[in-house]
Amino acid sequence: MPIKLQPILKKYIWGKEEWMLSDLHEGVGDSQMLIKIITAEDHLSIQVHPGNEYAWENEHSLGKTEMWYVLACEPDAYLYYGLKHKITTDEFIKRIKNDSILEVCQKIQVKKGDVFYIPAGMIHAIGKGVTVAEVQQNSNITYRVYDYHRRDEKQNFRPLHIKQAEEVAGFTPPLQGHRPMGTRKEENGNYKTLLVHCPYFQVKRIEVEIQWKKESTKAQQSLLILEGEGLLNCRNMTMELKKGDSIYIPKEAGEYEVCGKVKFLLSEAS
């Protein structure tokens, strides 16, 4: 049956994460996805994540492909998304050493509703004043490239992972722009937009006007409520929905429906 999950709060020197779906949640079991709300009170480090093959060989973990959906942002807030142009490995190392790596990172001003697909190997970072919903592979392998010379609570510089980043990063601009992969389509009086589809998950924005039905027989699903209020009905169970709720739908749940006027992210494991 569907489960309403309570956020698990994790604090960092740059802000906080609220884990909305994870293996740590009771009743979820082995989740293929990790879903977070990330609030950046300061800039996150410039970083990159490995793909499955490298991560398994070197970290005994899955790789990390992810996507961001911008929930809120301060005026003129921005993030870094890939590189402005192709660079060589030698240039990458040189720019790390002389503190000029930000000069080749693609800086993009953001607005609410922007979508960013970040495959393993893409250099990226969330900027100060940005809040995103992040859907990702269930992995937390991160290689820091640049960290603004910050110190941790013990006044030590946080470690960088230049060698690993050099081995996994693709030093090119992103192939996918910061926009949904699909268009907004009307379906039975409701609206759906494909935001991201990749080998590990797909994410859609669903806008329910009165009633919307779905079946979960193939993979785990998650509903992250963005706006509005409604009800989720599944078999003989009814659950209230409101902004900020995270609902886990196991694949055994079968058919369910959402009633009301409500907007949410529907994430499905691939």
C-alpha positions as CSV (number, residue, x, y, z in Angstrom):
1,M,0.0,0.0,0.0
2,P,1.1,3.6,-0.5
3,I,3.1,5.1,2.4
4,K,3.4,8.8,3.3
5,L,7.1,9.4,4.2
6,Q,8.5,11.9,6.7
7,P,11.5,13.8,5.5
8,I,14.9,12.8,6.9
9,L,16.9,16.0,7.6
10,K,20.6,16.2,6.9
11,K,22.6,19.4,7.5
12,Y,25.8,20.5,5.8
13,I,28.0,23.6,5.8
14,W,26.3,24.8,2.7
15,G,22.7,24.1,3.7
16,K,20.4,21.1,4.1
17,E,18.9,18.1,2.4
18,E,15.6,16.6,3.2
19,W,15.5,13.0,2.1
20,M,12.0,12.4,0.8
21,L,12.5,8.8,-0.4
22,S,15.4,6.5,0.6
23,D,16.4,3.1,1.9
24,L,16.4,4.7,5.4
25,H,12.6,5.1,5.3
26,E,10.7,2.3,7.1
27,G,8.7,0.3,4.6
28,V,10.6,1.3,1.5
29,G,13.1,-1.5,1.4
30,D,15.7,-1.5,-1.4
31,S,14.8,1.7,-3.3
32,Q,16.2,2.2,-6.8
33,M,15.8,5.9,-6.4
34,L,16.9,8.5,-3.9
35,I,14.8,11.7,-3.8
36,K,15.8,14.8,-1.9
37,I,14.8,18.4,-1.5
38,I,18.1,20.4,-1.4
39,T,18.2,23.9,0.0
40,A,21.4,25.8,-0.8
41,E,22.1,28.5,1.8
42,D,25.6,28.8,0.3
43,H,27.1,27.5,-2.9
44,L,27.6,23.7,-3.1
45,S,31.0,22.5,-4.3
46,I,31.7,22.1,-8.0
47,Q,31.4,18.3,-8.4
48,V,30.9,15.3,-10.6
49,H,29.6,11.8,-10.1
50,P,30.8,8.5,-11.6
51,G,28.9,6.1,-13.9
52,N,27.9,2.6,-12.8
53,E,31.0,0.8,-14.2
54,Y,33.6,3.1,-12.5
55,A,31.6,3.4,-9.3
56,W,31.2,-0.4,-9.0
57,E,34.9,-1.0,-9.7
58,N,36.2,1.7,-7.4
59,E,33.5,2.4,-4.8
60,H,31.5,-0.9,-4.7
61,S,28.4,1.3,-5.4
62,L,26.1,2.3,-8.2
63,G,26.9,5.4,-10.1
64,K,24.9,8.6,-9.9
65,T,22.8,10.1,-12.6
66,E,20.4,12.7,-11.4
67,M,17.9,15.5,-12.3
68,W,16.9,18.8,-10.6
69,Y,13.5,20.5,-10.6
70,V,13.8,24.0,-9.3
71,L,11.2,24.6,-6.5
72,A,12.3,28.1,-5.5
73,C,15.1,30.5,-5.9
74,E,16.2,34.0,-4.8
75,P,16.4,36.8,-7.4
76,D,19.5,36.4,-9.7
77,A,20.2,32.9,-8.2
78,Y,22.2,30.6,-10.5
79,L,23.8,27.2,-10.7
80,Y,26.6,25.6,-12.7
81,Y,25.6,23.1,-15.4
82,G,28.3,21.5,-17.5
83,L,31.1,23.5,-19.2
84,K,30.9,26.4,-21.7
85,H,33.1,24.5,-24.2
86,K,35.2,21.4,-24.5
87,I,38.4,21.4,-22.6
88,T,41.3,18.9,-22.3
89,T,42.2,16.9,-19.2
90,D,45.4,19.0,-18.9
91,E,43.5,22.2,-19.0
92,F,41.1,20.9,-16.3
93,I,44.0,20.0,-14.0
94,K,45.7,23.4,-14.6
95,R,42.5,25.3,-13.9
96,I,42.0,23.4,-10.6
97,K,45.5,24.4,-9.6
98,N,45.3,28.0,-10.5
99,D,41.7,28.5,-9.2
100,S,40.2,29.3,-12.6
101,I,37.8,26.3,-13.0
102,L,34.7,28.5,-12.6
103,E,35.7,30.4,-15.7
104,V,34.8,27.4,-17.9
105,C,31.7,26.3,-16.0
106,Q,28.4,27.2,-17.6
107,K,26.6,29.5,-15.2
108,I,22.8,29.6,-15.6
109,Q,20.3,31.9,-13.9
110,V,17.4,29.8,-12.7
111,K,13.7,30.3,-12.2
112,K,11.0,28.2,-10.5
113,G,10.1,25.1,-12.7
114,D,13.4,24.8,-14.5
115,V,14.6,21.3,-15.2
116,F,18.2,20.0,-15.4
117,Y,19.2,16.5,-16.4
118,I,22.7,15.6,-15.0
119,P,24.1,12.3,-16.3
120,A,27.1,10.8,-14.6
121,G,30.2,12.6,-15.7
122,M,28.8,16.1,-16.0
123,I,30.4,18.8,-13.8
124,H,27.8,20.8,-11.9
125,A,26.8,22.7,-8.7
126,I,23.8,24.2,-7.1
127,G,24.2,27.9,-6.3
128,K,23.3,29.9,-3.2
129,G,19.6,30.7,-2.8
130,V,18.3,27.8,-4.9
131,T,16.0,25.0,-3.7
132,V,15.6,21.9,-5.9
133,A,13.9,18.6,-5.9
134,E,16.5,16.0,-6.8
135,V,15.7,12.6,-8.2
136,Q,18.7,10.3,-8.6
137,Q,20.1,6.8,-8.6
138,N,20.3,5.4,-5.1
139,S,24.0,6.4,-4.7
140,N,25.8,9.1,-2.8
141,I,29.2,9.0,-4.6
142,T,30.4,12.6,-5.1
143,Y,33.8,13.8,-6.3
144,R,34.5,17.4,-5.4
145,V,36.4,19.5,-7.9
146,Y,36.4,22.9,-6.3
147,D,35.0,24.0,-2.9
148,Y,35.7,27.8,-2.6
149,H,38.5,27.1,0.0
150,R,36.0,26.5,2.7
151,R,36.8,24.8,6.0
152,D,34.7,22.3,7.9
153,E,33.6,22.6,11.6
154,K,37.1,21.4,12.6
155,Q,38.7,24.2,10.4
156,N,40.1,21.7,7.9
157,F,39.7,22.1,4.2
158,R,37.2,19.6,2.8
159,P,39.0,17.0,0.6
160,L,38.9,17.3,-3.2
161,H,38.8,14.3,-5.5
162,I,40.8,15.5,-8.5
163,K,42.1,12.2,-9.6
164,Q,38.7,10.5,-9.6
165,A,37.1,13.5,-11.3
166,E,39.7,13.5,-14.0
167,E,38.9,9.8,-14.7
168,V,35.1,10.2,-14.8
169,A,34.3,13.7,-16.1
170,G,33.4,14.4,-19.6
171,F,34.9,17.8,-20.3
172,T,32.2,19.0,-22.7
173,P,29.0,21.1,-22.6
174,P,25.8,19.4,-21.7
175,L,23.8,17.7,-24.5
176,Q,20.4,18.4,-22.9
177,G,19.4,22.0,-22.2
178,H,17.7,23.0,-19.0
179,R,14.2,22.3,-20.2
180,P,11.7,19.4,-20.0
181,M,12.4,16.5,-22.4
182,G,8.7,16.6,-23.4
183,T,5.9,19.0,-23.9
184,R,2.9,19.7,-21.7
185,K,0.1,17.5,-22.9
186,E,-3.6,17.3,-21.9
187,E,-4.9,13.9,-21.0
188,N,-8.4,13.2,-19.8
189,G,-8.7,16.7,-18.4
190,N,-5.4,16.7,-16.7
191,Y,-1.9,17.8,-17.8
192,K,1.4,15.9,-17.9
193,T,4.9,17.0,-18.8
194,L,7.8,14.6,-19.3
195,L,10.7,16.3,-17.5
196,V,13.4,13.6,-17.7
197,H,13.6,10.1,-19.1
198,C,16.9,8.1,-18.6
199,P,17.9,4.5,-18.2
200,Y,17.4,4.7,-14.4
201,F,14.2,6.7,-13.8
202,Q,11.7,9.0,-15.4
203,V,10.1,12.0,-13.9
204,K,6.9,13.7,-15.0
205,R,5.0,16.8,-13.7
206,I,1.3,15.9,-13.3
207,E,-1.3,18.6,-12.9
208,V,-4.6,17.1,-11.7
209,E,-7.7,19.1,-12.2
210,I,-10.3,16.7,-10.8
211,Q,-9.3,13.0,-11.0
212,W,-6.2,11.1,-12.3
213,K,-5.7,7.3,-12.3
214,K,-2.4,5.3,-12.4
215,E,-1.3,1.8,-12.0
216,S,2.0,0.7,-10.3
217,T,2.6,-2.9,-11.4
218,K,6.1,-2.6,-13.0
219,A,8.3,-0.3,-10.8
220,Q,8.5,1.8,-7.6
221,Q,6.9,5.2,-7.9
222,S,7.0,8.4,-5.9
223,L,4.7,11.4,-5.7
224,L,6.2,14.6,-4.4
225,I,3.4,17.2,-4.0
226,L,4.3,20.6,-5.3
227,E,1.0,22.5,-5.0
228,G,-2.6,22.1,-4.0
229,E,-4.5,19.6,-2.0
230,G,-6.2,16.3,-2.7
231,L,-6.8,12.7,-1.9
232,L,-5.1,9.5,-2.9
233,N,-7.3,6.4,-3.1
234,C,-5.9,2.9,-3.3
235,R,-8.0,-0.2,-2.7
236,N,-9.8,0.6,0.6
237,M,-7.3,3.3,1.7
238,T,-7.7,7.1,1.5
239,M,-4.8,9.4,2.1
240,E,-4.8,13.2,2.3
241,L,-2.3,15.1,0.1
242,K,-0.9,18.5,0.6
243,K,2.1,20.6,-0.5
244,G,5.4,19.0,0.6
245,D,4.1,15.4,1.0
246,S,6.2,12.5,-0.2
247,I,4.2,9.4,-1.1
248,Y,5.9,6.1,-1.8
249,I,4.0,3.7,-4.1
250,P,5.3,0.2,-4.1
251,K,5.0,-1.7,-7.4
252,E,2.6,-4.1,-5.6
253,A,0.1,-1.3,-4.9
254,G,-1.8,-1.8,-8.2
255,E,-4.3,0.9,-9.4
256,Y,-4.6,4.1,-7.5
257,E,-6.1,7.5,-8.1
258,V,-5.5,11.1,-7.1
259,C,-8.5,13.4,-6.7
260,G,-8.6,17.1,-6.2
261,K,-6.7,20.0,-7.7
262,V,-3.0,19.1,-7.1
263,K,0.3,19.3,-8.9
264,F,3.1,16.8,-8.2
265,L,6.3,15.2,-9.5
266,L,5.7,11.5,-10.5
267,S,9.0,9.6,-10.4
268,E,9.2,6.0,-11.6
269,A,12.2,3.7,-11.4
270,S,13.2,2.3,-14.8
